[in-house]
Amino acid sequence: MSRAFRFAVAIAAITWAPPLGAQAAASLPGLGFAHHDWEIVCDNTRTCRAAGYGSEDKARRVSILLTRAAGQRSPITGQLMLGRYGDEDESSYDALPQDIPLRLRINGRVIGTLIVPQDSLQADLPPQHVAALLAAVRGHATIEWSFGANTWRLSDTGAAAVLLKMDEFQRRVGTLGAIIRTGPRGEAHVLPPLPVPVVVAAAIVAGLPGDADLARSEALRYALRGSLGPDGECTDLTDQSTSAGALTITRLSTRKLLVSAQCWTAAYNEGLGYWVIDAQAPFHPVLVTESGSDFSDGVIFSDQKGRGLGDCWSSSRWTWDGHQFVRTAASTTGMCRLMAPGGAWSLPRIVTARRARNSR
């Protein structure tokens, strides 16, 4: 089974996974979990984001995002998004006002009204709406926003399981602050938030004469192939034909270089391999990723579609710190539900703060 095929299967089956598929996602900090029409991603600071969607068979698509930081008495905030993807959706909004007054009903009872601007199709949910939604999804409920004959219905299928994951991850089960399994205990032992890690980014240096010559080095190709392991694949390294792509060499520091090569191509994604090597043989290559997309200003980028329509993406970033590439971001845009071109939300698994320093 090719790496490209394995990647396509993984990203289609687990839309919240960052590039490299489910196995790499399991090694990341935080949490990723999806159940029916809901999903949750918790990042390395212990902030959790849960997204719910309308059923896929509904013409009017809607999603909400519930966010809660770790720590005692942390509030839950909410956002609403209305789906608009393609020409048919564009025309369906033409008859609606620029500021759409949506009425929230839960089990037929009016909770309140929310103004959603057409230019963004997003709005913050008032606290009373969030509270009503959380109470409703503990069981089965009909949740819908409406304006005139237009109705956007949110699915409750999977919500309780996903929000229980949030409680478990933040150690709130059995406390007064839990969403699903509340209890009599206070929140003294709820997990505190973790600080955002700071990564000190190093500037890369100018190339030296002879760097580009390494692109034709068979010794380097041999070393790179050895770094892939028994299951690793990289087309430009294993293809023995004259059409095999050339390596790209970028100097990082006086002693280290970055090498990239085309590793795989799928229907709507491709993966570049990136290695840090010593400037001299035997090179000692260290693989950063086989699913890169680009490199610029000391950062390796990976941006992959969840499917060809481009309504869901996953991404990662690795930053050069003068010694190695540190993974400084990993996120997904949520489920593939035709909410918007480029995806609905930003659901990070890794967040960092970047600070620059001079090259070593």
NORDACOR-V730841 format. One record per run of one state. SS is the DSSP state (H for helix, E for strand, - for the rest). FROM is the first residue (numbers start at 1). TO is the last residue. If there is no record, write none. Layout:
# NORDACOR-V730841
ss:from:to
SS:FROM:TO
SS:FROM:TO
This chain:
# NORDACOR-V730841
ss:from:to
-:1:2
H:3:13
-:14:20
H:21:26
-:27:30
E:31:35
-:36:37
E:38:42
-:43:47
E:48:53
-:54:61
E:62:68
-:69:75
E:76:82
-:83:86
H:87:92
-:93:98
E:99:106
-:107:108
E:109:117
-:118:121
E:122:125
-:126:126
H:127:136
-:137:142
E:143:147
-:148:149
E:150:154
-:155:158
H:159:169
-:170:174
E:175:175
-:176:184
E:185:185
-:186:196
E:197:202
-:203:211
H:212:216
-:217:217
H:218:227
-:228:234
H:235:238
-:239:247
E:248:251
-:252:255
E:256:265
-:266:269
E:270:278
-:279:285
E:286:292
-:293:293
E:294:296
-:297:298
E:299:305
-:306:312
E:313:320
-:321:324
E:325:332
-:333:346
E:347:350
-:351:351
E:352:357
-:358:360
